[in-house]
Amino acid sequence: MRQRLKALMAVPSSPKREMGHRLRKALTPAPP
């Protein structure tokens, strides 16, 4: 699942969607 998320992040999507992803990423603590 994490790999899928990474792939989605690598693919440039709509600005609104990217903003949401960035917000979620910033809110959730990223494991090392």
N, CA, C and O atoms as CSV, one atom per row, in Angstrom:
chain,resi,resn,atom,element,x,y,z
A,1,MET,N,N,0.850,-1.210,0.000
A,1,MET,CA,C,0.000,0.000,0.000
A,1,MET,C,C,0.883,1.256,0.000
A,1,MET,O,O,0.593,2.223,-0.705
A,2,ARG,N,N,1.959,1.235,0.794
A,2,ARG,CA,C,2.839,2.417,0.842
A,2,ARG,C,C,3.459,2.667,-0.538
A,2,ARG,O,O,3.591,3.810,-0.976
A,3,GLN,N,N,3.836,1.572,-1.212
A,3,GLN,CA,C,4.457,1.723,-2.538
A,3,GLN,C,C,3.472,2.380,-3.492
A,3,GLN,O,O,3.848,3.211,-4.318
A,4,ARG,N,N,2.202,1.994,-3.367
A,4,ARG,CA,C,1.173,2.564,-4.241
A,4,ARG,C,C,1.044,4.060,-3.974
A,4,ARG,O,O,0.909,4.860,-4.901
A,5,LEU,N,N,1.086,4.422,-2.707
A,5,LEU,CA,C,0.996,5.848,-2.344
A,5,LEU,C,C,2.177,6.605,-2.930
A,5,LEU,O,O,2.020,7.699,-3.472
A,6,LYS,N,N,3.342,6.020,-2.817
A,6,LYS,CA,C,4.553,6.673,-3.345
A,6,LYS,C,C,4.410,6.882,-4.850
A,6,LYS,O,O,4.764,7.935,-5.379
A,7,ALA,N,N,3.890,5.870,-5.527
A,7,ALA,CA,C,3.711,5.961,-6.983
A,7,ALA,C,C,2.734,7.086,-7.309
A,7,ALA,O,O,2.934,7.847,-8.255
A,8,LEU,N,N,1.675,7.176,-6.507
A,8,LEU,CA,C,0.681,8.237,-6.745
A,8,LEU,C,C,1.317,9.601,-6.529
A,8,LEU,O,O,1.036,10.555,-7.255
A,9,MET,N,N,2.180,9.679,-5.517
A,9,MET,CA,C,2.829,10.968,-5.225
A,9,MET,C,C,3.763,11.354,-6.380
A,9,MET,O,O,3.875,12.526,-6.740
A,10,ALA,N,N,4.419,10.358,-6.942
A,10,ALA,CA,C,5.369,10.631,-8.021
A,10,ALA,C,C,4.628,11.126,-9.269
A,10,ALA,O,O,5.148,11.939,-10.032
A,11,VAL,N,N,3.406,10.620,-9.462
A,11,VAL,CA,C,2.630,11.034,-10.641
A,11,VAL,C,C,1.942,12.372,-10.367
A,11,VAL,O,O,1.153,12.479,-9.428
A,12,PRO,N,N,2.231,13.381,-11.169
A,12,PRO,CA,C,1.626,14.698,-10.994
A,12,PRO,C,C,0.136,14.664,-11.291
A,12,PRO,O,O,-0.271,14.429,-12.429
A,13,SER,N,N,-0.685,14.900,-10.261
A,13,SER,CA,C,-2.136,14.911,-10.462
A,13,SER,C,C,-2.664,16.345,-10.364
A,13,SER,O,O,-1.889,17.300,-10.305
A,14,SER,N,N,-3.967,16.477,-10.348
A,14,SER,CA,C,-4.556,17.814,-10.259
A,14,SER,C,C,-4.036,18.532,-9.017
A,14,SER,O,O,-3.790,17.891,-7.995
A,15,PRO,N,N,-3.866,19.842,-9.089
A,15,PRO,CA,C,-3.331,20.632,-7.960
A,15,PRO,C,C,-4.142,20.415,-6.691
A,15,PRO,O,O,-3.574,20.258,-5.610
A,16,LYS,N,N,-5.454,20.404,-6.814
A,16,LYS,CA,C,-6.304,20.213,-5.624
A,16,LYS,C,C,-5.999,18.871,-4.976
A,16,LYS,O,O,-5.836,18.778,-3.760
A,17,ARG,N,N,-5.923,17.846,-5.792
A,17,ARG,CA,C,-5.653,16.508,-5.258
A,17,ARG,C,C,-4.271,16.485,-4.601
A,17,ARG,O,O,-4.101,15.933,-3.514
A,18,GLU,N,N,-3.307,17.077,-5.261
A,18,GLU,CA,C,-1.941,17.089,-4.721
A,18,GLU,C,C,-1.936,17.803,-3.372
A,18,GLU,O,O,-1.272,17.362,-2.434
A,19,MET,N,N,-2.666,18.891,-3.279
A,19,MET,CA,C,-2.738,19.644,-2.009
A,19,MET,C,C,-3.260,18.739,-0.898
A,19,MET,O,O,-2.710,18.708,0.203
A,20,GLY,N,N,-4.317,18.011,-1.198
A,20,GLY,CA,C,-4.901,17.112,-0.203
A,20,GLY,C,C,-3.892,16.062,0.232
A,20,GLY,O,O,-3.759,15.766,1.420
A,21,HIS,N,N,-3.182,15.502,-0.742
A,21,HIS,CA,C,-2.182,14.474,-0.414
A,21,HIS,C,C,-1.099,15.068,0.478
A,21,HIS,O,O,-0.674,14.457,1.458
A,22,ARG,N,N,-0.661,16.274,0.117
A,22,ARG,CA,C,0.412,16.916,0.886
A,22,ARG,C,C,-0.061,17.176,2.319
A,22,ARG,O,O,0.679,16.968,3.280
A,23,LEU,N,N,-1.302,17.633,2.437
A,23,LEU,CA,C,-1.857,17.931,3.761
A,23,LEU,C,C,-1.903,16.651,4.594
A,23,LEU,O,O,-1.502,16.632,5.757
A,24,ARG,N,N,-2.400,15.586,3.972
A,24,ARG,CA,C,-2.516,14.323,4.694
A,24,ARG,C,C,-1.132,13.833,5.119
A,24,ARG,O,O,-0.947,13.335,6.230
A,25,LYS,N,N,-0.169,13.985,4.215
A,25,LYS,CA,C,1.187,13.521,4.507
A,25,LYS,C,C,1.769,14.320,5.674
A,25,LYS,O,O,2.441,13.765,6.544
A,26,ALA,N,N,1.506,15.622,5.682
A,26,ALA,CA,C,2.050,16.485,6.733
A,26,ALA,C,C,1.371,16.165,8.069
A,26,ALA,O,O,1.989,16.265,9.128
A,27,LEU,N,N,0.094,15.781,8.005
A,27,LEU,CA,C,-0.643,15.496,9.240
A,27,LEU,C,C,-0.255,14.136,9.810
A,27,LEU,O,O,-0.229,13.944,11.026
A,28,THR,N,N,0.045,13.193,8.916
A,28,THR,CA,C,0.398,11.851,9.396
A,28,THR,C,C,1.914,11.706,9.526
A,28,THR,O,O,2.647,12.047,8.597
A,29,PRO,N,N,2.391,11.205,10.663
A,29,PRO,CA,C,3.828,11.017,10.875
A,29,PRO,C,C,4.385,9.960,9.929
A,29,PRO,O,O,3.892,8.833,9.889
A,30,ALA,N,N,5.403,10.323,9.177
A,30,ALA,CA,C,5.980,9.366,8.224
A,30,ALA,C,C,7.009,8.476,8.911
A,30,ALA,O,O,7.947,8.979,9.530
A,31,PRO,N,N,6.841,7.158,8.807
A,31,PRO,CA,C,7.812,6.221,9.403
A,31,PRO,C,C,9.143,6.281,8.671
A,31,PRO,O,O,9.175,6.598,7.482
A,32,PRO,N,N,10.227,5.986,9.346
A,32,PRO,CA,C,11.582,6.051,8.738
A,32,PRO,C,C,11.754,5.054,7.600
A,32,PRO,O,O,12.824,4.987,6.994
